[in-house]
Structures are given as C-alpha cells and as structure tokens.
C-alpha cells in the first residue's frame, strides 16, 4: 500500500502473487511508475522477477507502472486497446496492449493460484474482477475507500451508472470472504462486504432514478452514511457545468 497524494484520500494498492518454485511474481495492477519500480526492487532483493501483470482496468494509476518494469506477459480485458486508443497515440499502444486478452470466465494458473476473470463494467468499460482460488476477489475500483476505510464515492460517468449497478449487484449475489480493493483496506466477511456494496448501490440507484439531475445531497437523502471525494458525483452530460 502506497500513501495518498497530497489533498487526496485514496492510497494505492499493488497485490503480488508469488510462484516460489520458479521465483516468479505476478502483479495485479502496477500503480504509477514509482510504485511499480519500488515493488519490483523489493521482489528482486528476494530473488523474484516480475513476469506477469494483470490489469483490473486501464486508468493511469493502475497501468502506468508498466513503464519501468522489464518485459512482462500482460493480462487485461479484450477492451483494453479500445480504451487506451482514446488516450494514446497509435505508436504508444504496443507497450500497453495485452498479450493475453481475458474474456469473461477465462482462467489460468500462476504458481499455486488459480485466477479466474469476470467482466465488471461500470467504473471503466474494461474493468475486470480477478477471482483468486474462489475465495478472494480483486475488485479494482468498483469499490474504493480511504486508507482509514471511509467509503469513496463511486467514480463513474452517468452513462455507465446502470452497468456499475449491475456489476455490484452480481458481486453482492456471489459474496466471497474477502474483497481486495485497488484503493483502501480489504473487505473481509459477508457483513462488511454487504454493507459496503449496499451503501454504493443506494447512491447509484438514486442517481439513475433521478436521471442524473440530482445533486449529491439529493442522491444521498435516503442513504445511510456518506462518502469522500463527492466532487466525483455523477451527473447527466447535458447538465454538467
């Protein structure tokens, strides 16, 4: 876990799976360049090489850490190239194009772990859940919290709110024992998971029912608790300032 940037609430989490017999390491997300470089250095000191990277989605703080890493096998959504083409020139895309496009339900083994991937649109069209051995789910940024565990407002464009709701409902319907977050402490146990997802669903359903015209305060009127980073509140495009 790397600390938040000044004025922000979210830390940066990089998760590492080790294949001890082969001295190989797999990263789930890379953070920014200094984050990935620091993790690779620590692993190298223990005799491990980063050989694989799984990307939960293609936002800068989850994939730009590829730059300082050696060549790796890159596992990401089949939609990754399309998402990146909106941000990068064609000559830059080769660095970030997946070697292994992860279709919904695809799976592979890494060391002692079995990883299965689930399409999870909402936060980003290319978001994926990584299910580790059927008991742990890396959810990327579909659920976010501060270092102290305070809920962070879902970051979502209004046109993607319905997809975000559907993804969280599917996650709620198949609750596992542990959720790994891209930002914030892990969520452990059904009660904590159901509370966290239910809190976000209440807000998102209000946004959708209000057709993106409600203020943050209006959207939260019937929801318990609150969020930080309320500047991310989702509004319909035609009324954005």
Secondary structure, 3 states (H helix, E strand, C coil): CECCCCCCCCCECCEEEEECCCCEEEEECCCCHHHHHHHHHHHHHCCCEEEEEECCCCCHHHHHHHCCCCCCEEEECCCHHHHHHCCCCHHHHHHHCCCEECCCCCEEEECCEEEEEEECCCCCCCCEEEEECCCEEECCCCCCECCCCCEECCCCCHHHHHHHHHHHHHHHHCCCCEEECCCCCCEECHHHHHHHHHHHHHHHHHHHHCCCCCCHHHHCCCCCCCCECHHHCCCCHHHCC
